[in-house]
Amino acid sequence: MLYPITVNGQPRQPDVEADTPLLWVLRDTLGLTGTKFGCGAGLCGACTVQLDGQAARSCTVPISAVGTARVATIEGLSPDRSHRLQQAWIAEQVPQCGYCQSGMLMAADALLKATSRPSDADIDAAMTNLCRCGTYSRVRRAIKRAAGLPVEAA
């Protein structure tokens, strides 16, 4: 069945089954491989995208549930690493292995859309993605940097 959706501002019409997870529609049908598969149960956050600006674990969202929500993936954040979060991620040397980073960035972007000057508690509540390299303190500093907040020394 065709499911009209908007991904990164572009209208698309993937022809998939209703219960196909959005993750697989993005990766396998639309070729947007920046969104990663992690656990498949919505726990790790590697697959985080945004639905109408809100962070969502795409491995647990069936395409039939997307409806008219605008989907944003890491490919839509910036084609040239110029987004303020990408610049902050680089400045704070957040990526280690890099696997979780697209999901982390999409969750952080959703946080900054909702809360322009997040507190530590806001960051803790929003950033539930898992990082097997343990770069959580760098993530916090990068989010604060992107928000224009003071960043404590490493």
C-alpha positions, 0 to 999 in steps of 0.5 A: 500500500502507498503511504504518503509521507513528508521526509526532510521536506520532500513528499514521498510515497513508499509502497510498503505493508502497514506494519513496516517500521518507519526505520525500515521504510527510511533505510530500505525503501527510501535509501536514507541510511543515516538512521541506524538500527540498534536494538529494535525495541525502542530502547537504545535510541540509535534509530531516533528521528523526529515526527513533527519536531518530536523525537521518536524511535523509528524502529517502533513506529509503524508507517501506518502511524506516521499519518501527516506528521513531518519526518526529519532524519539526520540527512535533513539536519544539514548536508554539510555539518553546518548545523549548530549541533553538528558544530558543537558535536565536533567542538566537544569531540562527542563521536567515538565509534559514531554509531549512536550519533545520528539518533543522539543529534536528532534527540538533541535537536528536538530538545533544543526546539522545545527548550532553547536553554535547557537545564541539566535536568532537561538534558537528562530527561530528553537524552535517553539514547544509549552510547556504548562509548559513554560520551554522555558528559561530552553530549551535555557540553555539546548541547549547552554549547549549541544552546549558547550556554556556558560550557564547563571544562572537560 
